[in-house]
Amino acid sequence: MIEITHSIFLDERELDESFVRASGPGGQNVNKVSTAVELRWNVALSPALTEPVRTRLMKLAGRRLTLDGVLIIQADQFRSQDRNRQDALDRLIALVREAAIAPIHRRPTRPTLGSKKRRLESKGKRGDLKKLRSSKGED
């Protein structure tokens, strides 16, 4: 079991890892060894998530989510298979933790009577100052 938050635990059997050859630098090693990790997790069918967390996660995942609801995370930053595997898992945990935080809804407030008065007074002072600046020619 992987602990994501104090209430969300992910069963390791739900994760599917496959190793593919990484692109980029690495010399001859890049053509021989499959070090990149492709981590797959079926978000739509996972019992570890509640519905609100699931919908937020599906929205956050964006292009990484397939039409079937499978989240795919590719990690090929490192030249080691173990480090790429840990990197993919860390990114998955960070994504689920971000989705687990419910957004705080803003309650609209109205300006106080005092703030309205202060605003109108400052507007009046500003208008008076501009009136004083304009010089009316006396002929």
Backbone as a chain_set.jsonl record, in Angstrom:
{"seq": "MIEITHSIFLDERELDESFVRASGPGGQNVNKVSTAVELRWNVALSPALTEPVRTRLMKLAGRRLTLDGVLIIQADQFRSQDRNRQDALDRLIALVREAAIAPIHRRPTRPTLGSKKRRLESKGKRGDLKKLRSSKGED", "coords": {"N": [[0.833, -1.187, 0.0], [0.504, 2.184, -0.85], [0.854, 5.185, 0.72], [-0.844, 8.065, 0.159], [-2.297, 10.343, 1.051], [-3.511, 11.026, 4.392], [-5.926, 9.779, 4.238], [-6.127, 8.548, 1.781], [-5.144, 5.677, 0.23], [-3.16, 3.825, -1.939], [-3.283, 0.882, -3.74], [-0.614, -1.128, -4.681], [-0.935, -3.038, -6.614], [-2.69, -2.012, -8.402], [-1.26, -0.44, -10.083], [0.46, -0.362, -13.171], [3.433, -1.08, -14.578], [5.628, -0.478, -17.258], [8.575, -0.962, -19.114], [10.478, 0.912, -21.303], [12.593, 1.821, -24.078], [14.594, 4.613, -23.591], [14.633, 7.918, -24.96], [17.062, 10.306, -26.19], [20.231, 11.459, -24.734], [22.858, 9.145, -23.886], [24.572, 7.466, -24.965], [25.925, 4.359, -26.132], [24.489, 2.847, -24.408], [21.833, 3.632, -24.415], [20.622, 2.379, -26.541], [20.528, -0.244, -25.808], [19.434, -0.785, -23.271], [16.36, -0.793, -21.511], [15.31, 1.804, -19.964], [13.45, 3.808, -19.467], [10.336, 4.521, -17.873], [6.959, 3.632, -18.037], [4.203, 4.412, -16.432], [1.083, 3.19, -15.569], [-2.249, 3.799, -14.529], [-5.495, 3.032, -13.668], [-7.667, 5.366, -13.266], [-10.388, 5.808, -13.389], [-11.593, 3.448, -12.491], [-10.56, 2.968, -9.988], [-10.715, 2.005, -6.607], [-9.649, 3.485, -4.585], [-10.114, 6.182, -4.582], [-12.288, 8.94, -3.834], [-15.328, 10.252, -5.274], [-15.304, 13.163, -5.708], [-12.52, 13.689, -5.58], [-11.633, 12.062, -7.626], [-12.798, 13.281, -9.918], [-11.529, 15.8, -9.849], [-8.876, 14.96, -10.166], [-8.959, 13.808, -12.7], [-9.413, 16.06, -14.196], [-7.101, 17.524, -13.669], [-5.152, 15.86, -14.75], [-5.236, 16.039, -17.529], [-3.813, 15.813, -20.716], [-2.511, 13.484, -20.104], [-4.309, 11.563, -19.465], [-6.199, 8.887, -20.691], [-8.964, 8.145, -22.951], [-10.308, 6.077, -21.768], [-9.964, 6.482, -19.114], [-7.497, 5.989, -18.004], [-4.566, 6.828, -16.422], [-1.49, 7.908, -17.593], [1.866, 8.024, -16.93], [4.968, 9.049, -17.942], [8.363, 8.467, -17.425], [11.563, 9.377, -18.032], [13.803, 10.66, -17.288], [16.129, 10.01, -15.918], [19.093, 7.897, -16.087], [18.884, 5.487, -14.949], [16.885, 2.663, -14.265], [15.579, 2.211, -11.829], [15.598, 4.774, -10.627], [14.032, 6.194, -12.451], [11.648, 4.828, -12.147], [11.003, 5.476, -9.491], [10.761, 8.23, -9.798], [8.509, 8.429, -11.487], [6.555, 7.384, -9.79], [6.648, 9.233, -7.691], [5.746, 11.519, -9.038], [3.15, 10.73, -9.641], [2.053, 10.491, -7.051], [2.271, 13.16, -6.208], [0.496, 14.378, -7.981], [-1.974, 13.214, -7.272], [-2.144, 14.068, -4.633], [-2.413, 16.804, -5.033], [-4.897, 16.847, -6.268], [-6.44, 15.988, -4.185], [-6.855, 18.103, -2.517], [-9.404, 20.153, -1.727], [-10.911, 22.822, -3.509], [-11.105, 26.181, -2.269], [-14.003, 27.911, -1.949], [-14.843, 31.136, -2.964], [-16.551, 33.539, -1.145], [-18.585, 36.088, -2.091], [-18.256, 39.455, -1.035], [-19.693, 42.529, 0.223], [-18.936, 46.003, -0.217], [-18.181, 48.069, 2.619], [-20.108, 50.635, 4.292], [-18.552, 52.75, 5.154], [-16.265, 52.479, 3.512], [-17.366, 53.022, 1.031], [-18.075, 55.726, 1.362], [-15.547, 56.898, 1.777], [-14.378, 56.387, -0.717], [-15.999, 57.898, -2.452], [-15.512, 60.464, -1.428], [-12.766, 60.776, -1.994], [-12.876, 60.703, -4.747], [-14.299, 63.05, -5.22], [-12.51, 64.984, -4.225], [-10.421, 64.661, -5.998], [-11.637, 65.414, -8.388], [-12.155, 68.112, -7.803], [-9.536, 69.074, -7.646], [-8.722, 68.755, -10.274], [-10.417, 70.547, -11.5], [-9.429, 72.953, -10.525], [-7.0, 73.039, -11.8], [-7.584, 73.515, -14.448], [-7.473, 76.288, -16.474], [-9.464, 78.982, -16.98], [-9.77, 81.154, -19.522], [-9.689, 84.668, -19.169], [-11.218, 87.174, -20.804]], "CA": [[0.0, 0.0, 0.0], [1.213, 3.461, -0.944], [0.083, 6.23, 1.402], [-0.801, 9.331, -0.563], [-2.671, 11.259, 2.125], [-3.908, 10.229, 5.552], [-7.156, 9.044, 3.944], [-6.054, 7.898, 0.473], [-4.107, 4.665, 0.111], [-3.18, 3.236, -3.278], [-2.778, -0.489, -3.791], [0.431, -1.24, -5.702], [-1.381, -3.939, -7.673], [-3.444, -1.23, -9.38], [-0.301, 0.215, -10.967], [1.051, -1.214, -14.201], [4.676, -0.47, -15.06], [6.314, -1.105, -18.385], [9.862, -0.314, -19.345], [10.745, 1.114, -22.724], [13.874, 2.468, -24.32], [14.512, 6.064, -23.444], [15.259, 8.711, -26.016], [18.01, 11.285, -25.676], [21.629, 11.064, -24.569], [23.135, 7.947, -23.107], [25.595, 6.694, -25.669], [25.517, 3.032, -26.591], [23.589, 2.275, -23.411], [20.448, 3.989, -24.71], [20.102, 1.44, -27.52], [20.516, -1.603, -25.28], [18.737, -0.963, -21.998], [15.068, -0.123, -21.387], [15.348, 2.481, -18.661], [12.298, 4.681, -19.288], [9.209, 3.859, -17.228], [5.612, 4.096, -18.366], [3.356, 4.003, -15.314], [-0.344, 3.283, -15.924], [-3.166, 3.608, -13.405], [-6.871, 3.247, -14.082], [-8.27, 6.302, -12.321], [-11.845, 5.681, -13.446], [-12.057, 2.258, -11.765], [-9.813, 2.786, -8.748], [-11.532, 2.155, -5.392], [-8.933, 4.284, -3.596], [-10.49, 7.596, -4.674], [-13.686, 9.349, -3.731], [-15.759, 10.864, -6.534], [-14.783, 14.518, -5.934], [-11.079, 13.612, -5.845], [-11.491, 11.445, -8.953], [-13.096, 14.27, -10.959], [-10.448, 16.807, -9.854], [-7.675, 14.323, -10.715], [-9.136, 13.642, -14.149], [-9.268, 17.383, -14.792], [-5.691, 17.907, -13.548], [-4.296, 14.989, -15.555], [-5.183, 16.603, -18.88], [-3.44, 14.919, -21.824], [-1.961, 12.226, -19.596], [-5.426, 10.665, -19.224], [-6.778, 8.352, -21.928], [-10.424, 8.195, -22.981], [-10.797, 5.021, -20.88], [-9.737, 6.882, -17.725], [-6.208, 5.466, -17.551], [-3.537, 7.857, -16.288], [-0.18, 7.42, -18.049], [2.991, 8.892, -16.571], [6.221, 8.567, -18.529], [9.538, 9.008, -16.751], [12.814, 8.961, -18.677], [14.761, 11.711, -16.962], [17.371, 9.444, -15.404], [19.645, 6.782, -16.86], [18.672, 4.28, -14.168], [15.499, 2.213, -14.252], [15.042, 2.412, -10.481], [15.351, 6.205, -10.401], [12.883, 6.567, -13.277], [10.472, 4.227, -11.518], [10.696, 6.302, -8.318], [10.331, 9.535, -10.31], [7.129, 8.284, -11.962], [5.709, 7.194, -8.612], [6.601, 10.527, -6.986], [4.888, 12.421, -9.808], [1.779, 10.252, -9.453], [1.644, 10.857, -5.696], [2.1, 14.614, -6.171], [-0.717, 14.708, -8.729], [-3.137, 12.811, -6.479], [-2.209, 14.977, -3.472], [-2.941, 18.083, -5.499], [-6.323, 16.652, -6.522], [-7.12, 15.718, -2.911], [-7.136, 19.365, -1.841], [-10.635, 20.752, -2.251], [-10.747, 24.264, -3.682], [-11.842, 27.026, -1.346], [-14.917, 28.746, -2.715], [-14.865, 32.521, -2.508], [-17.864, 34.11, -0.881], [-18.508, 37.508, -2.427], [-18.602, 40.378, 0.05], [-20.081, 43.852, -0.236], [-18.141, 47.042, 0.433], [-18.823, 48.673, 3.786], [-20.594, 52.0, 4.092], [-17.402, 53.645, 5.327], [-15.383, 52.431, 2.339], [-18.065, 53.725, -0.049], [-17.955, 57.168, 1.627], [-14.149, 57.293, 1.53], [-14.16, 56.359, -2.153], [-16.667, 59.049, -3.055], [-14.801, 61.673, -1.004], [-11.504, 60.89, -2.735], [-13.233, 61.069, -6.124], [-14.662, 64.464, -5.214], [-11.28, 65.777, -4.062], [-9.67, 64.551, -7.248], [-12.341, 66.241, -9.357], [-11.915, 69.52, -7.445], [-8.151, 69.38, -8.006], [-8.654, 68.899, -11.736], [-11.118, 71.805, -11.847], [-8.511, 74.058, -10.206], [-5.904, 73.057, -12.777], [-8.003, 74.071, -15.726], [-7.514, 77.745, -16.397], [-10.441, 79.557, -17.91], [-9.231, 82.419, -19.98], [-10.528, 85.835, -18.938], [-11.008, 88.143, -21.881]], "C": [[0.877, 1.25, 0.0], [0.326, 4.524, -0.309], [0.261, 7.542, 0.66], [-1.168, 10.459, 0.376], [-3.082, 10.392, 3.305], [-5.183, 9.429, 5.3], [-7.13, 8.308, 2.604], [-4.85, 6.96, 0.441], [-4.264, 3.986, -1.235], [-2.557, 1.846, -3.22], [-1.783, -0.596, -4.951], [0.011, -2.138, -6.859], [-2.204, -3.209, -8.731], [-2.53, -0.582, -10.415], [0.282, -0.8, -11.946], [2.278, -0.483, -14.748], [5.191, -1.225, -16.264], [7.563, -0.287, -18.67], [10.134, -0.266, -20.841], [12.094, 1.796, -22.868], [13.694, 3.972, -24.279], [15.152, 6.745, -24.639], [16.264, 9.648, -25.377], [19.391, 10.718, -25.469], [21.772, 9.817, -23.706], [24.141, 7.055, -23.799], [25.059, 5.36, -26.152], [24.488, 2.41, -25.667], [22.125, 2.515, -23.77], [19.821, 3.017, -25.71], [19.939, 0.025, -26.979], [19.556, -1.799, -24.119], [17.421, -0.175, -22.002], [14.983, 0.525, -20.018], [14.136, 3.376, -18.424], [11.122, 3.878, -18.731], [7.915, 4.493, -17.719], [4.683, 3.521, -17.303], [1.898, 4.233, -15.701], [-1.183, 2.993, -14.688], [-4.573, 3.943, -13.864], [-7.583, 4.078, -13.019], [-9.777, 6.087, -12.251], [-12.366, 4.523, -12.605], [-11.395, 2.06, -10.411], [-10.711, 2.979, -7.527], [-10.872, 3.06, -4.342], [-9.405, 5.734, -3.543], [-11.975, 7.808, -4.436], [-14.05, 10.073, -5.028], [-15.249, 12.29, -6.732], [-13.288, 14.532, -6.263], [-10.839, 13.057, -7.239], [-11.74, 12.483, -10.058], [-12.021, 15.352, -11.024], [-9.18, 16.236, -10.464], [-7.79, 14.171, -12.231], [-8.996, 14.989, -14.858], [-7.801, 17.825, -14.768], [-4.791, 17.115, -14.496], [-4.173, 15.486, -16.992], [-4.873, 15.564, -19.935], [-2.906, 13.575, -21.357], [-3.043, 11.185, -19.352], [-6.002, 10.199, -20.56], [-8.3, 8.463, -21.864], [-11.046, 7.149, -22.057], [-10.622, 5.372, -19.406], [-8.453, 6.325, -17.149], [-5.195, 6.605, -17.567], [-2.187, 7.257, -16.676], [0.871, 8.457, -17.69], [4.257, 8.271, -17.127], [7.384, 9.256, -17.838], [10.788, 8.47, -17.442], [13.92, 9.974, -18.416], [16.13, 11.148, -16.575], [17.84, 8.276, -16.268], [19.462, 5.453, -16.146], [17.182, 3.932, -14.134], [14.849, 2.46, -12.893], [14.717, 3.872, -10.206], [14.178, 6.699, -11.227], [11.579, 6.019, -12.685], [10.034, 5.063, -10.309], [10.186, 7.683, -8.739], [8.881, 9.48, -10.778], [6.16, 8.149, -10.79], [5.56, 8.501, -7.83], [5.68, 11.507, -7.707], [3.421, 12.031, -9.695], [1.251, 10.68, -8.085], [1.396, 12.358, -5.602], [0.812, 15.036, -6.872], [-1.97, 14.369, -7.923], [-3.271, 13.698, -5.243], [-2.775, 16.33, -3.861], [-4.443, 17.985, -5.743], [-7.103, 16.444, -5.231], [-7.477, 16.997, -2.168], [-8.351, 20.003, -2.5], [-10.439, 22.256, -2.402], [-11.612, 25.037, -2.694], [-12.707, 27.972, -2.18], [-14.97, 30.14, -2.106], [-16.306, 32.958, -2.305], [-17.785, 35.598, -1.179], [-18.961, 38.376, -1.254], [-18.968, 41.732, -0.544], [-19.211, 44.883, 0.463], [-18.91, 47.673, 1.588], [-19.25, 50.097, 3.456], [-19.449, 53.002, 4.198], [-16.493, 53.646, 4.109], [-16.035, 53.122, 1.147], [-17.908, 55.237, 0.106], [-16.541, 57.666, 1.323], [-13.842, 57.341, 0.043], [-14.783, 57.586, -2.819], [-15.988, 60.368, -2.673], [-13.508, 61.852, -1.788], [-11.774, 61.245, -4.201], [-13.578, 62.554, -6.215], [-13.455, 65.374, -5.1], [-10.475, 65.788, -5.346], [-10.305, 65.433, -8.33], [-12.133, 67.722, -9.101], [-10.517, 69.945, -7.859], [-8.029, 69.582, -9.514], [-9.363, 70.174, -12.205], [-10.209, 72.999, -11.61], [-7.403, 74.168, -11.24], [-6.328, 73.701, -14.086], [-8.129, 75.583, -15.585], [-8.489, 78.248, -17.448], [-9.953, 80.938, -18.276], [-10.213, 83.565, -19.742], [-10.235, 86.855, -20.003], [-11.694, 89.437, -21.587]], "O": [[1.852, 1.352, 0.745], [-0.807, 4.74, -0.739], [1.371, 8.063, 0.547], [-0.427, 11.435, 0.488], [-3.012, 9.165, 3.232], [-5.495, 8.507, 6.054], [-8.032, 7.518, 2.324], [-3.704, 7.381, 0.601], [-5.371, 3.615, -1.627], [-1.449, 1.665, -2.716], [-2.089, -0.195, -6.074], [0.54, -2.015, -7.964], [-2.396, -3.723, -9.833], [-2.979, -0.217, -11.501], [0.559, -1.944, -11.587], [2.162, 0.604, -15.313], [5.191, -2.456, -16.289], [7.585, 0.929, -18.483], [10.032, -1.271, -21.544], [12.663, 2.286, -21.893], [12.76, 4.522, -24.86], [16.085, 6.223, -25.249], [16.311, 9.771, -24.153], [19.706, 9.633, -25.959], [20.899, 9.494, -22.901], [24.518, 6.007, -23.274], [23.894, 5.242, -26.532], [23.707, 1.553, -26.08], [21.268, 1.687, -23.46], [18.601, 2.851, -25.719], [19.292, -0.812, -27.608], [18.935, -2.854, -23.992], [17.38, 0.973, -22.445], [14.628, -0.123, -19.033], [13.823, 3.677, -17.272], [10.936, 2.71, -19.072], [7.79, 5.715, -17.804], [4.41, 2.321, -17.271], [1.521, 5.332, -16.11], [-0.888, 2.086, -13.909], [-4.813, 5.029, -14.392], [-8.042, 3.553, -12.005], [-10.372, 6.174, -11.177], [-13.467, 4.604, -12.062], [-11.658, 1.056, -9.748], [-11.394, 3.997, -7.417], [-11.484, 3.363, -3.318], [-9.132, 6.44, -2.573], [-12.806, 6.971, -4.788], [-13.166, 10.462, -5.791], [-14.796, 12.614, -7.83], [-12.844, 15.294, -7.121], [-9.95, 13.52, -7.953], [-10.979, 12.554, -11.023], [-11.636, 15.781, -12.112], [-8.477, 16.932, -11.196], [-6.817, 14.385, -12.955], [-8.516, 15.051, -15.99], [-7.315, 18.427, -15.726], [-3.788, 17.635, -14.987], [-3.11, 15.363, -17.601], [-5.57, 14.556, -20.05], [-2.854, 12.625, -22.139], [-2.727, 10.032, -19.06], [-6.262, 11.009, -21.45], [-8.855, 8.834, -20.83], [-12.182, 7.311, -21.611], [-11.086, 4.633, -18.538], [-8.325, 6.199, -15.931], [-4.993, 7.261, -18.589], [-1.79, 6.219, -16.148], [0.782, 9.618, -18.092], [4.584, 7.122, -16.831], [7.393, 10.477, -17.684], [11.041, 7.266, -17.44], [14.847, 10.126, -19.212], [17.163, 11.748, -16.874], [17.081, 7.739, -17.074], [19.841, 4.407, -16.673], [16.332, 4.811, -13.991], [13.692, 2.873, -12.824], [13.68, 4.179, -9.62], [13.404, 7.535, -10.762], [10.541, 6.68, -12.727], [8.846, 5.326, -10.126], [9.285, 8.236, -8.108], [8.106, 10.393, -10.492], [5.076, 8.732, -10.8], [4.469, 8.83, -7.364], [4.923, 12.239, -7.069], [2.547, 12.897, -9.657], [0.129, 11.174, -7.976], [0.421, 12.787, -4.986], [0.118, 15.942, -6.412], [-2.921, 15.15, -7.896], [-4.384, 14.044, -4.847], [-3.532, 16.933, -3.101], [-5.182, 18.928, -5.46], [-8.306, 16.699, -5.191], [-8.323, 16.972, -1.274], [-8.324, 20.348, -3.681], [-9.865, 22.898, -1.523], [-12.706, 24.604, -2.332], [-12.202, 28.731, -3.007], [-15.121, 30.301, -0.895], [-17.161, 32.774, -3.172], [-16.982, 36.302, -0.567], [-19.935, 38.056, -0.572], [-18.597, 42.044, -1.676], [-18.792, 44.676, 1.602], [-20.134, 47.796, 1.54], [-18.806, 50.682, 2.468], [-19.379, 53.97, 3.44], [-15.999, 54.701, 3.709], [-15.344, 53.742, 0.338], [-17.647, 55.948, -0.864], [-16.358, 58.71, 0.698], [-13.127, 58.232, -0.415], [-14.151, 58.231, -3.656], [-15.897, 61.281, -3.493], [-13.186, 62.965, -2.203], [-11.011, 61.986, -4.82], [-13.196, 63.231, -7.17], [-13.368, 66.398, -5.778], [-9.914, 66.814, -5.73], [-9.606, 66.107, -9.087], [-11.957, 68.503, -10.035], [-10.326, 71.051, -8.366], [-7.316, 70.476, -9.972], [-8.955, 70.798, -13.184], [-10.21, 73.95, -12.392], [-6.92, 75.264, -11.524], [-5.527, 74.355, -14.754], [-8.807, 76.084, -14.688], [-8.35, 77.973, -18.64], [-9.75, 81.787, -17.407], [-11.398, 83.464, -20.06], [-9.113, 87.352, -20.097], [-11.623, 90.369, -22.388]]}, "num_chains": 1, "name": "protein.A"}
